[in-house]
Amino acid sequence: MNEYFTVENDAGERIDRYLAKELEGKSRSHIQKLIKDGCVTINDNPVKANYRIISGDRIAVAYSDVSEPDIVAENIPLDILYEDTDIIIINKPKRMVVHPAPGHYSGTLVNALMYYCGDELSGINGSKRPGIVHRIDMDTTGSLIVCKNDRAHLGLSEQLKSHSIHRVYEAVVHGNIKKDRGTVNAPVGRHPADRKKMSVHAKNGREAVTHYEVLKRFGNYTYIRCTLETGRTHQIRVHMESIGHPIVGDPIYGPKKCPFPQLIGQTLHAKTIGVIHPVTGEYLEVTAPLPDYFTNLLSYLEYNL
């Protein structure tokens, strides 16, 4: 089985570290063995584990794992915010994984897209990630762009590399943020002790910039809007935790015990995404309405705190 990746946001990172993040369920030592055995190529050339990736690198990983099932189309309802012949923008619900990975081979966005779109999905990122040009976390809701063809995929990949995509998130965080607005400018990379987490204290962190604005204060909680300059893994979650205001419900970066037990995962919503359409060249902006879990929490905070 082969997996394919196109480097977008992690230029400068070692190939073994990058793949340890991308290949869920694979240890770094296993990945280093794959590299040593020549199972990893970049732009069709074998590499060493210390190779530092650059934007646009095309990575192929070849390995055999008979335990992994085929990815099948599933009739899962999709909340479509926008669609044309080149792209489709989905309002992703909570608990939905974007693409198949160990432990999640069904019920993913890719399974649903394969049923809805059939063969009309870009193939640049391989059979496990058709159409997927960027991701949001399983428990983050909101806008996600999917590409129906390689031309659209390549065009949006270029915008991701240049950080020109307009991305606005909304969140509820712990604590009362005193300033009405601010910026967190802190590199984000793999946590030095816990590889499942990201950190602003990583040795090889990549540039990451998040602008935040207070929308409303609720005593010990604050409703905020975040605008991204970059798109690192867990960026908003890590940045808000780093300034003492983790996102409410975040099981990784927030308090161990959530004050609102009805919540599942972080209160983080990818509300607005704006891009230059990769085929027409026109600016396109789409907004995903706040989901019920988010509005219910805001209503509770409004009337009880």
ABEGO torsion letter per residue (X at the ends): XBBBBBBAAABGBBAAAAAAAABBGBBAAAAAAAAAAGABBBGGBBBBAABBBBBGBBBBBBBBBAABBBBBBBBBBBBBABBBAABBBBBBBBGBBABBBBGBABGBAAAAAAAAAEABBBAAAEAAABGBABBBBAABBEBBBBBABAAAAAAAAAAAAAGABBBBBBBBBBEBBABABBBBBBBBBBBAABAABBBAABAABBBBBBBBBBABBBEABBBBBBBBABBBBGAAAAAAAAAGBBBBGBAAABBABBABAABBEBBBBBABBBBBBAAAGBBBBBBBBBBAAAAAAAAAAAAAX
